[in-house]
Amino acid sequence: MAKYECELRGDFNTILSELDEAATKSLTAELEDESHFSGSDFRCAVRVYERYSVVGSNRVSLNITLVENGGRLFCSAISSGGSQAVFFKLNTFGEEAFLDTITDVLKKYEV
């Protein structure tokens, strides 16, 4: 598992769109599902992506949660599934590589 969390500054929809574009840039990456929730001063978008990892010869997932509350933005991105071991993780390269596809977008808006 690899994780990146940060507070952001910018437009919710623009950031979400850029994250989506970056996460699906690979030929094998696709958006598996998404969920949205909002209130009077609150928005939350959850996205789950999956792609093939050549290094691990398996599929890895990337989960992105983007929250806006009162003008403040927070993002949590977690990738998982890169190891083939039964009892412990041997290889997290695929997970880290998938997470790396979106970190430039997050760093651009990070507070």
C-alpha distances in whole Angstrom, upper triangle without the diagonal:
4,7,10,13,17,20,22,26,27,28,26,27,27,23,22,24,23,19,20,22,19,16,19,21,19,22,19,18,19,19,18,20,20,22,24,26,28,31,34,32,28,26,22,21,18,17,14,14,14,15,15,14,17,15,13,16,14,13,10,10,10,11,13,16,19,21,25,27,30,30,26,23,20,16,13,10,7,6,5,7,8,9,13,13,15,14,11,9,11,10,7,10,9,6,8,11,11,10,13,15,15,15,19,20,18,20,23,23,22,24
4,7,10,14,18,19,23,24,25,23,24,24,20,20,22,20,17,18,20,17,15,18,19,18,21,19,17,19,18,19,20,20,22,23,25,27,30,32,30,27,25,21,20,17,16,14,14,14,15,16,14,17,16,15,18,16,15,11,10,9,10,12,14,17,19,23,25,28,27,24,21,17,14,11,8,6,5,7,10,10,12,15,16,18,18,15,12,13,11,8,9,10,6,6,9,9,7,10,12,12,12,15,17,15,16,20,20,18,21
4,7,10,14,16,20,21,22,20,22,22,18,17,20,18,15,17,19,16,14,18,19,19,23,21,18,19,18,19,19,19,20,21,22,24,27,29,27,23,21,18,17,15,15,14,14,15,17,19,17,20,19,18,21,19,17,13,12,9,10,10,12,14,16,19,21,25,24,20,17,14,11,7,6,4,7,9,13,13,15,19,20,21,21,18,15,17,15,12,13,13,9,8,11,11,7,10,12,11,10,14,15,12,14,17,17,15,18
4,7,11,12,16,18,19,18,20,19,15,15,18,16,13,16,18,15,14,18,19,20,23,22,19,20,19,20,20,19,20,20,22,23,25,27,25,22,20,17,16,15,15,15,15,17,18,20,19,22,21,21,24,22,20,16,14,11,11,10,11,12,14,17,19,22,21,17,14,11,8,6,5,7,9,12,16,16,19,22,23,25,24,21,19,20,18,14,15,15,12,10,12,11,8,9,12,10,8,11,12,9,10,14,14,11,14
4,7,10,13,16,17,16,18,18,14,15,18,16,13,16,19,17,16,19,21,22,26,25,21,22,20,21,21,19,19,19,20,21,23,24,21,18,17,15,15,14,15,16,17,19,21,23,23,26,25,24,27,25,22,19,16,13,12,10,10,10,11,14,16,19,17,14,11,7,6,4,6,9,12,15,19,20,22,26,26,28,27,24,22,24,22,18,19,19,15,14,16,15,11,13,14,12,10,13,12,9,10,13,12,10,11
4,6,10,13,15,14,17,16,13,14,17,16,14,17,19,17,17,21,22,24,27,27,23,23,22,23,22,20,20,20,20,20,22,23,20,17,16,15,15,15,16,18,19,22,23,26,25,28,28,28,30,28,26,22,19,16,14,12,11,10,11,12,14,16,15,11,9,6,6,7,9,12,15,18,22,23,25,29,30,32,31,28,25,27,25,21,22,21,18,17,18,17,13,14,16,12,10,12,11,8,9,11,9,6,8
4,7,10,13,12,15,15,12,14,17,16,15,18,20,19,19,22,24,26,29,29,25,25,23,25,24,21,20,19,19,19,20,20,17,15,14,14,15,16,18,20,21,24,26,29,28,31,31,31,33,31,28,25,22,18,17,13,12,10,9,10,11,13,11,8,6,4,6,9,12,15,18,22,25,26,29,33,34,35,34,31,29,31,29,25,25,25,22,20,22,20,17,17,18,14,13,14,13,9,10,11,8,6,6
4,7,9,9,13,12,9,11,14,13,13,16,18,17,18,21,22,25,28,28,25,24,22,24,23,20,20,19,19,18,20,20,16,15,14,14,14,16,17,20,21,24,26,29,29,32,31,32,34,32,29,25,23,19,17,14,12,10,10,9,11,13,10,7,5,6,7,11,13,16,19,23,27,27,30,34,35,37,36,34,31,33,30,26,26,25,23,21,22,20,17,17,17,14,12,13,10,7,8,9,5,4,5
4,7,9,12,11,9,12,15,14,14,17,19,18,20,23,23,26,30,30,27,26,24,27,25,22,22,20,20,19,20,19,16,15,15,15,16,18,20,22,23,27,28,31,31,34,34,35,37,35,32,28,26,22,20,17,15,12,12,10,12,12,9,7,6,9,11,14,16,20,23,26,30,31,34,37,39,40,40,37,35,36,34,30,29,29,26,24,25,23,20,20,19,16,15,14,12,10,10,9,5,6,6
4,6,9,8,7,10,12,12,13,16,17,17,19,21,22,25,28,29,26,25,23,26,24,21,21,19,19,18,19,19,16,15,14,15,15,18,19,22,23,26,28,31,31,34,35,35,37,35,32,29,26,22,20,17,16,12,12,10,13,13,9,9,8,11,12,16,17,21,24,27,31,32,35,38,40,42,41,39,36,38,35,31,30,29,27,25,25,23,21,20,19,16,15,15,11,11,12,10,6,9,10
4,6,5,6,9,10,11,12,14,16,17,18,20,21,25,27,28,25,23,21,24,22,19,18,16,17,15,17,17,14,13,12,13,13,16,17,21,22,25,27,30,31,34,35,35,37,35,31,28,25,22,20,16,15,11,11,9,12,12,9,10,9,12,13,16,18,21,24,27,31,32,35,38,40,42,42,40,37,38,36,32,31,30,27,26,26,24,21,21,20,16,17,16,13,12,14,12,9,12,13
4,6,5,6,9,10,11,12,14,15,16,18,20,23,26,26,22,21,18,21,19,15,15,12,13,12,14,15,13,11,9,9,9,13,14,17,19,22,25,28,29,32,33,33,34,32,29,26,22,19,17,13,12,8,8,7,10,12,9,10,7,10,10,14,15,19,21,25,28,29,33,36,38,39,39,37,34,36,33,30,29,28,25,24,24,22,20,20,19,15,16,16,13,12,15,13,10,13,14
4,6,5,6,9,10,10,12,14,15,17,18,22,24,24,21,19,17,19,17,14,14,12,13,13,16,16,15,13,10,11,10,13,13,17,18,21,23,27,28,31,33,33,34,31,28,25,22,19,17,14,13,10,11,10,14,15,13,13,11,13,13,16,17,20,22,25,28,29,33,36,38,39,40,38,35,37,34,30,30,28,25,25,24,22,20,21,19,15,17,17,13,13,16,15,13,15,17
4,5,5,6,9,10,11,12,14,16,17,20,23,24,20,19,17,20,19,16,17,15,17,17,19,20,18,16,14,14,13,15,15,18,18,22,23,26,28,30,32,32,33,31,28,25,22,19,18,15,14,11,13,13,16,17,14,14,12,14,13,16,17,20,22,25,28,29,33,36,38,40,40,38,35,36,33,30,29,27,25,24,23,21,19,19,17,14,15,14,10,12,14,12,10,14,16
4,5,5,6,9,10,11,12,14,15,19,21,22,19,18,16,19,18,15,16,15,16,16,19,20,18,16,13,12,11,13,13,16,16,19,21,24,25,28,29,29,31,29,25,22,20,16,15,12,12,9,11,11,15,16,13,13,10,11,10,13,13,17,19,22,25,26,30,33,35,37,37,35,32,33,30,26,25,24,22,21,20,18,16,16,14,11,12,11,8,8,11,10,8,11,13
4,5,5,6,9,10,10,12,14,17,20,20,16,15,13,15,14,12,12,12,14,15,18,19,17,15,12,10,8,10,9,13,13,17,19,22,23,27,28,28,29,26,23,20,17,14,13,9,9,7,10,11,15,17,15,14,11,11,10,12,12,15,17,20,23,24,28,31,33,35,35,33,30,32,29,25,25,22,20,20,19,17,15,16,14,11,13,13,10,10,14,13,11,13,16
4,5,5,6,9,10,11,12,16,18,19,15,14,12,15,15,13,14,14,16,17,20,22,20,18,15,14,11,12,11,14,14,17,18,22,23,26,28,28,29,27,23,21,18,15,15,12,13,11,14,15,18,20,18,18,14,15,13,15,15,18,19,22,24,25,29,32,34,36,37,35,32,33,30,27,25,23,21,21,20,17,16,17,14,11,14,14,10,12,15,14,13,16,19
4,5,5,6,9,10,11,14,17,18,15,14,13,17,17,15,17,17,19,20,23,24,22,20,17,16,13,14,13,15,14,17,18,21,22,24,26,27,27,26,22,20,18,15,15,12,14,12,15,16,20,21,19,18,15,15,13,15,14,17,18,21,23,24,28,31,33,35,36,34,31,31,28,25,23,21,20,19,17,15,14,14,11,8,11,10,7,9,12,11,11,14,17
4,5,5,6,9,10,13,16,16,13,12,11,14,14,13,15,15,18,19,22,24,22,19,16,14,11,11,10,11,11,14,15,18,19,22,23,24,25,23,19,17,14,11,11,9,11,10,13,15,19,21,19,17,14,13,10,12,10,13,14,17,20,21,24,27,30,32,32,30,27,28,25,21,20,18,16,16,15,12,11,11,9,6,9,9,6,8,11,11,11,13,17
4,6,5,6,9,11,14,14,10,9,8,11,12,11,13,14,17,19,23,25,23,20,17,15,11,11,8,10,9,12,13,17,18,21,23,23,24,21,18,16,13,11,11,9,12,11,15,17,21,23,21,20,16,16,13,14,12,14,14,17,19,20,24,27,30,31,32,30,27,29,25,22,21,18,17,17,16,12,12,13,10,9,12,13,10,12,15,15,15,17,20
4,6,5,6,10,12,13,10,10,10,14,15,14,17,18,21,22,26,28,26,23,20,18,15,15,12,13,11,13,14,17,18,21,23,23,24,22,19,17,15,13,14,13,15,15,18,20,23,26,23,22,19,19,16,17,15,17,16,19,21,22,25,28,31,33,34,32,29,29,26,23,21,19,18,18,16,13,13,13,10,9,12,12,10,13,15,15,15,18,21
4,6,5,8,12,13,10,11,11,15,16,16,18,19,22,24,27,29,27,24,21,19,16,15,13,13,11,13,12,15,16,18,20,21,22,20,17,15,14,12,13,12,15,15,18,20,24,26,24,22,19,18,15,15,13,15,14,17,19,19,23,26,28,31,32,30,26,27,23,20,18,16,15,14,12,10,10,10,6,6,9,9,8,10,13,13,14,16,20
4,6,7,10,10,7,8,8,11,13,13,16,18,21,23,27,29,27,24,21,18,15,13,10,10,7,9,9,12,13,16,18,18,19,17,14,12,10,8,10,10,13,14,18,20,24,26,24,23,19,18,14,14,11,12,11,14,16,16,20,22,25,27,29,27,23,24,21,17,16,13,12,13,11,8,8,9,6,6,10,11,10,12,15,15,16,17,21
4,6,8,8,5,5,7,11,13,14,17,19,22,25,28,30,29,26,22,20,16,15,11,11,8,9,8,12,13,16,18,19,18,17,14,13,11,10,12,12,16,17,20,23,26,29,27,26,22,21,18,17,14,15,14,16,17,17,21,23,26,29,30,28,25,26,22,20,18,15,14,15,13,10,12,12,9,10,13,14,13,15,18,18,19,21,25
4,6,8,7,9,11,14,16,17,21,22,26,28,31,33,32,29,25,23,19,18,15,14,11,12,10,12,14,15,18,19,19,18,15,15,14,13,15,15,19,19,23,25,29,31,29,27,24,23,19,19,16,17,16,18,19,19,22,24,28,30,32,30,26,26,23,20,18,15,15,16,13,10,12,12,8,10,13,13,13,16,18,18,19,21,25
4,5,5,8,11,14,17,19,22,24,28,30,34,36,34,31,28,25,22,20,16,15,11,10,8,9,10,12,14,16,15,15,13,12,13,13,16,17,20,21,25,28,31,34,32,30,26,25,21,21,17,17,15,17,17,16,20,21,25,28,29,27,24,24,20,18,16,13,14,14,11,9,12,12,9,12,15,15,15,18,20,20,22,24,28
4,6,8,12,14,17,20,23,26,29,32,35,38,37,34,30,27,24,22,18,16,12,11,8,9,11,12,15,17,15,15,13,14,14,15,18,19,23,24,28,30,34,37,34,33,29,28,25,24,20,20,18,19,18,18,21,22,26,28,31,29,26,25,22,20,18,15,16,17,14,12,16,16,13,15,19,19,19,22,24,24,26,27,31
4,7,10,12,15,18,22,24,28,31,34,37,36,33,29,26,23,20,16,14,10,8,5,6,9,10,14,14,12,11,9,11,12,13,16,18,21,23,27,30,33,36,34,33,29,27,24,23,19,18,15,16,15,15,18,19,23,25,27,26,23,23,20,18,16,13,14,16,13,11,15,16,13,16,19,20,20,22,24,25,26,28,31
4,7,9,12,15,18,21,24,27,31,33,32,29,25,22,19,16,13,11,7,6,4,7,10,12,15,15,14,12,9,9,9,10,13,14,18,19,23,26,29,32,31,29,25,24,20,19,16,15,13,14,14,14,18,19,23,25,27,25,22,23,19,17,16,12,13,15,12,9,12,13,11,13,16,17,17,19,21,22,23,24,28
4,6,9,11,15,18,22,24,28,31,30,27,23,20,16,14,10,9,6,6,7,10,13,16,18,18,17,15,11,11,10,10,12,13,16,18,22,24,28,31,29,28,24,23,20,19,16,16,14,15,15,16,20,21,25,26,28,27,24,25,22,20,19,15,15,17,15,12,14,16,13,14,17,19,18,19,22,23,23,25,28
4,6,8,11,14,18,21,24,27,27,23,20,17,13,11,7,6,4,7,9,13,15,19,21,20,20,17,13,12,10,9,10,11,13,15,18,21,25,28,26,25,22,20,17,17,14,14,13,15,16,17,21,23,26,27,29,28,25,26,23,21,21,17,16,18,17,13,14,17,14,14,17,19,17,18,22,22,22,23,27
4,7,11,14,18,21,25,28,27,24,20,17,14,11,8,6,5,7,10,13,16,19,21,20,19,16,12,12,9,10,10,12,14,16,19,22,26,29,28,27,23,22,19,17,15,15,14,14,15,17,20,21,24,25,27,26,24,26,23,21,21,18,16,19,18,15,16,19,17,16,20,22,20,21,24,25,25,26,29
4,7,11,14,17,21,24,24,21,17,14,11,8,6,5,7,10,13,17,19,23,24,23,23,19,16,14,11,11,10,11,12,14,17,20,23,26,26,25,21,20,17,16,15,15,15,16,17,19,22,24,26,27,28,28,26,28,26,23,24,20,18,21,21,17,17,20,18,17,21,23,20,21,24,25,24,25,28
4,7,10,14,17,21,20,17,14,11,7,5,4,6,9,12,16,19,22,25,27,25,25,22,18,17,13,12,10,9,10,11,14,16,19,22,22,21,18,17,15,15,14,15,15,17,19,21,24,26,29,29,30,29,27,30,27,24,25,22,20,21,21,18,17,20,18,17,20,22,19,19,23,23,22,23,25
4,7,10,14,17,18,14,11,8,6,5,7,9,12,16,19,23,25,28,30,28,29,25,21,19,16,14,11,11,9,11,12,14,17,20,20,20,17,16,15,15,15,16,17,19,21,24,27,29,31,31,32,31,29,32,30,27,27,25,22,24,24,20,20,23,21,19,21,23,21,20,24,24,22,23,25
4,7,11,14,14,11,8,6,5,6,9,12,15,19,22,26,28,31,33,31,32,28,25,23,19,17,14,12,10,10,10,12,14,17,17,17,15,15,14,15,16,18,20,22,24,27,30,32,34,34,35,34,32,34,32,29,30,27,24,26,26,23,21,24,22,20,22,24,20,20,23,23,21,22,24
4,7,11,11,8,6,5,7,9,12,15,18,22,25,29,31,34,35,34,35,31,28,25,22,19,16,14,11,11,9,11,12,15,16,16,14,15,15,16,17,19,22,24,26,29,32,34,36,36,36,35,34,36,34,31,32,30,27,28,29,25,24,26,25,22,24,26,22,21,25,25,22,23,24
4,7,8,5,4,6,9,12,15,18,21,25,28,32,34,37,38,37,38,35,31,28,25,22,19,16,13,12,9,9,10,12,13,14,13,14,16,17,19,22,24,27,29,32,35,38,39,39,39,38,37,39,37,34,35,33,29,30,31,28,26,28,27,24,25,26,23,22,25,25,21,22,23
4,6,5,6,9,12,15,19,22,25,29,32,36,37,41,42,41,41,38,35,32,28,25,22,19,16,14,11,10,9,11,13,14,15,16,18,20,22,25,28,30,33,35,38,41,42,42,42,41,39,42,40,37,38,36,33,33,34,31,29,31,30,27,28,29,26,24,27,27,23,24,24
4,6,8,12,15,18,22,25,28,32,35,39,40,44,44,44,44,41,38,35,31,28,25,22,19,16,13,11,9,9,12,14,15,17,20,22,25,27,30,33,36,38,41,44,45,45,45,44,42,45,43,40,40,38,35,36,36,33,31,33,32,28,29,30,27,25,28,27,24,24,24
4,7,11,14,17,21,24,27,31,34,37,38,42,43,42,43,40,36,33,30,27,23,20,17,14,11,8,6,5,8,10,12,14,17,19,22,25,28,31,34,37,39,42,44,44,43,42,40,43,41,37,38,37,33,33,34,31,29,30,30,26,26,27,24,22,25,24,20,21,20
4,7,10,14,17,20,23,27,30,34,35,39,39,38,39,36,33,30,26,23,20,17,13,11,7,6,5,7,9,9,10,11,14,16,19,22,25,27,31,33,36,39,40,40,40,38,37,39,37,34,35,33,30,30,31,28,25,27,27,23,24,25,22,20,23,22,19,19,19
4,7,10,13,17,20,24,27,30,32,35,36,35,36,33,30,27,23,20,17,14,10,8,6,5,7,9,10,10,9,11,12,14,16,19,22,25,28,30,33,36,37,38,38,36,35,37,35,31,32,30,27,27,28,25,23,25,24,20,21,23,19,18,21,21,17,18,19
4,7,10,14,17,20,23,27,28,32,33,32,33,30,26,23,19,17,13,10,7,6,4,6,9,12,12,12,10,10,10,11,13,16,19,21,24,27,29,32,34,34,34,33,31,33,31,28,29,27,24,24,25,22,20,22,21,18,19,21,18,16,20,20,17,17,19
4,7,10,13,17,20,24,25,29,30,29,30,26,23,20,16,14,10,8,6,5,7,9,12,15,15,14,11,11,10,11,12,14,16,19,22,24,27,30,32,32,33,31,29,31,29,26,26,24,21,22,22,19,17,20,18,16,17,19,16,15,19,19,17,18,19
4,7,10,14,17,21,22,26,27,26,26,23,19,17,13,11,7,6,4,7,9,12,15,18,18,17,14,12,10,10,10,11,13,15,18,21,24,26,28,29,29,28,26,28,26,23,23,21,18,19,20,17,15,18,17,15,17,19,16,15,19,20,18,19,21
4,7,10,13,17,19,22,24,23,23,20,16,14,10,8,6,5,6,9,12,15,18,21,21,19,16,14,11,11,9,11,12,14,16,18,22,24,26,27,28,27,24,26,24,21,21,18,16,17,17,14,13,16,14,13,15,18,15,15,19,20,18,19,22
4,7,10,14,16,19,21,19,20,16,13,10,7,6,4,6,9,12,15,18,21,25,24,22,19,17,13,12,10,10,9,11,13,15,18,20,23,24,25,24,21,23,21,18,19,16,13,16,16,12,12,15,14,13,16,18,17,17,20,21,21,21,24
4,7,11,13,16,18,17,17,14,10,8,5,5,6,8,12,14,18,21,24,27,26,24,21,19,15,14,11,10,9,11,12,13,17,19,22,23,25,23,21,22,19,17,17,13,12,14,13,9,11,13,12,12,15,17,16,16,20,21,21,22,25
4,7,10,13,15,14,13,10,7,6,4,6,9,11,15,18,21,24,28,31,30,28,24,22,18,16,13,12,9,10,10,11,14,16,19,21,23,21,19,20,17,15,15,11,10,13,12,9,11,14,12,13,16,19,18,19,22,23,24,24,28
4,6,10,12,11,11,9,5,6,7,8,12,14,18,20,24,27,30,34,32,30,26,24,21,19,15,14,11,11,10,10,14,15,19,21,23,22,19,19,16,14,13,9,10,12,11,8,11,13,12,14,17,19,19,20,22,24,25,25,29
4,6,9,9,7,6,4,6,9,11,15,18,21,24,27,31,34,37,36,34,30,27,24,22,18,16,13,12,10,9,12,13,17,19,22,21,18,17,14,13,12,8,10,13,11,10,13,15,13,16,19,21,21,23,25,26,28,28,32
4,5,6,6,5,6,6,10,12,16,18,22,25,28,31,35,38,36,34,30,27,24,21,18,16,12,11,10,7,10,11,15,18,20,18,15,14,11,10,9,5,8,10,9,8,12,13,13,16,18,20,21,22,24,26,27,27,31
4,6,5,7,9,10,14,16,19,22,26,28,32,35,38,41,39,37,33,31,27,25,21,19,15,15,13,10,12,12,16,19,22,20,17,15,12,12,10,8,11,13,11,11,15,15,15,18,20,22,23,25,26,28,30,30,34
4,6,8,10,11,14,16,20,22,26,28,32,35,38,41,40,37,33,31,27,24,21,19,15,14,12,9,10,11,14,17,19,17,14,12,9,9,7,6,10,11,10,11,14,15,15,19,20,22,24,25,26,28,30,30,33
4,5,8,9,13,15,19,22,25,28,31,35,38,41,40,37,33,30,27,24,20,17,14,12,9,6,7,7,10,14,16,14,11,10,7,8,8,6,9,12,11,12,15,16,17,20,21,23,25,26,27,29,31,30,34
4,7,10,13,16,20,23,26,29,33,36,39,43,41,39,35,32,28,26,22,20,16,14,11,9,9,9,12,15,18,17,14,13,11,12,11,9,12,15,13,14,17,18,18,21,23,25,27,27,29,31,33,33,36
4,7,10,14,17,20,23,27,30,33,36,40,39,36,33,30,26,23,20,17,13,11,8,7,8,8,12,14,17,16,14,13,11,11,11,9,11,14,13,12,16,17,17,20,22,24,25,26,28,30,31,31,34
4,7,10,13,17,20,23,27,30,33,36,35,33,29,27,23,20,17,14,11,9,7,7,9,10,14,16,18,17,15,15,13,12,12,8,9,13,12,10,13,16,15,17,20,22,23,23,26,28,29,29,32
4,7,10,13,17,20,23,27,30,33,32,30,26,23,19,17,13,11,7,6,5,5,9,11,14,16,18,16,13,14,12,10,10,7,6,10,10,8,10,13,13,14,17,19,20,20,22,25,25,25,28
4,7,10,13,16,20,23,26,30,29,26,23,20,16,14,10,8,5,5,6,8,12,14,17,18,19,18,15,17,14,12,13,9,7,11,11,8,9,13,12,13,15,18,18,18,21,23,23,23,26
4,7,10,13,16,20,23,26,25,23,19,16,13,10,7,6,4,7,9,11,14,17,19,21,22,20,17,19,16,13,13,11,8,10,10,7,7,10,10,10,12,15,15,14,17,19,19,19,22
4,7,10,13,17,20,23,22,20,17,14,10,8,6,5,6,8,11,14,17,19,21,22,23,21,19,21,19,16,16,14,11,13,14,10,9,13,12,11,13,16,15,14,17,19,19,18,21
4,6,10,13,16,20,19,17,13,11,7,6,4,7,9,12,15,17,20,23,25,26,26,24,22,24,21,18,18,16,13,14,15,12,10,13,12,10,11,14,12,11,15,16,15,15,18
4,7,10,13,17,16,14,10,8,6,5,6,9,12,14,18,20,23,26,27,28,28,26,24,27,24,21,22,20,17,17,18,15,13,16,15,12,14,16,14,12,16,17,15,15,17
4,7,10,13,12,11,7,6,5,7,9,12,15,18,21,23,26,29,31,32,32,30,27,30,27,24,24,22,19,19,20,17,15,17,16,13,14,16,13,11,14,15,12,13,14
4,7,10,10,8,6,5,6,9,12,15,18,21,24,26,29,32,33,34,34,32,30,32,30,27,27,26,23,22,24,21,18,20,20,16,17,18,16,13,16,17,14,14,14
4,7,6,5,4,7,9,12,15,18,21,24,28,30,33,36,37,38,37,36,34,36,34,30,31,29,26,25,26,24,21,23,22,18,19,20,17,14,17,17,13,14,14
4,5,5,7,9,12,14,18,21,24,27,30,32,35,38,39,40,39,37,36,38,36,33,33,32,29,28,30,27,24,26,25,22,22,23,20,17,20,20,16,16,15
4,6,8,11,15,18,21,24,27,30,34,36,39,42,43,44,43,41,39,42,40,36,36,35,32,31,32,30,27,28,28,24,24,25,22,19,21,21,17,17,16
4,7,10,13,17,20,23,26,30,33,35,38,41,42,43,43,40,38,41,38,35,35,34,31,30,30,28,25,26,26,22,21,22,19,17,18,17,14,14,13
4,7,10,14,17,20,24,27,31,32,35,38,39,40,40,37,35,37,35,31,32,31,28,27,28,26,23,23,23,20,19,20,17,14,16,16,12,11,10
4,7,10,13,17,20,23,27,29,31,35,36,37,37,34,32,34,32,28,28,27,24,23,24,22,19,20,20,16,15,16,14,11,13,13,10,9,9
4,7,10,13,17,20,24,25,28,31,33,34,33,31,28,31,28,25,25,24,21,20,22,20,16,18,18,14,14,15,13,10,12,14,10,9,10
4,6,10,13,17,20,22,25,28,29,30,30,28,25,27,25,21,22,21,17,17,18,16,13,14,15,11,11,13,11,8,11,13,10,9,11
4,7,10,13,17,19,21,25,26,27,26,24,22,24,22,18,19,18,15,14,16,14,11,13,14,11,11,14,13,10,13,15,13,12,14
4,7,10,14,15,18,21,23,24,24,22,19,21,19,15,16,15,11,11,13,10,7,10,11,9,9,13,12,10,13,15,14,13,16
4,7,10,12,15,18,19,21,20,18,16,18,16,12,14,12,9,9,12,9,7,11,12,11,11,15,15,13,16,18,18,17,19
4,7,8,11,15,16,18,19,16,13,15,13,9,11,9,5,7,9,7,6,10,11,11,12,16,16,15,17,20,20,19,22
4,6,8,11,13,14,15,13,11,13,11,8,10,9,6,9,11,9,9,13,14,15,16,19,20,19,21,24,24,23,26
4,6,8,10,12,13,12,10,11,10,8,10,8,7,10,12,11,12,15,16,17,19,22,23,22,24,27,27,26,29
4,7,9,12,13,11,8,9,6,5,7,5,5,9,10,10,11,14,15,17,18,21,22,22,24,27,28,27,30
4,6,9,10,8,5,6,5,6,9,8,9,11,13,13,15,17,19,21,21,24,26,25,27,30,31,30,32
4,7,9,9,7,7,8,10,12,11,12,15,16,16,18,20,22,24,25,28,29,29,30,33,34,33,36
4,6,6,6,6,8,11,13,14,14,17,18,19,20,22,24,26,27,30,31,31,32,35,36,35,37
4,6,8,9,12,14,17,17,17,19,21,21,23,25,27,28,29,32,34,33,34,37,38,36,39
4,7,9,12,14,17,18,17,20,22,23,23,26,28,29,29,33,34,33,34,37,38,36,38
4,6,9,11,14,15,15,17,19,20,20,23,25,26,26,30,31,30,31,34,35,33,35
4,6,7,11,12,11,13,16,16,17,19,21,23,23,26,28,27,28,31,32,30,32
4,7,9,11,12,13,15,17,18,19,21,23,23,26,28,28,28,32,33,31,34
4,6,8,9,10,11,13,14,16,18,20,20,23,25,25,25,29,30,29,31
4,6,5,6,9,10,11,12,15,17,17,20,22,21,22,25,26,25,28
4,5,5,6,9,10,10,13,15,15,18,20,20,21,24,25,24,27
4,6,5,6,9,10,11,14,15,17,19,19,21,23,25,24,27
4,5,5,6,9,10,12,13,16,17,17,19,21,22,22,25
4,5,5,6,9,11,10,13,15,15,16,19,20,19,22
4,5,5,7,10,10,12,14,15,16,18,20,20,23
4,5,5,8,10,12,13,14,16,18,19,19,23
4,5,6,7,10,11,11,13,15,16,16,19
4,5,5,8,10,10,11,13,15,15,18
4,6,7,8,10,12,13,15,16,19
4,6,5,7,9,10,12,12,16
4,5,5,6,9,10,10,14
4,5,5,6,9,10,13
4,6,5,7,9,12
4,5,5,6,10
4,5,5,8
4,6,9
4,7
4
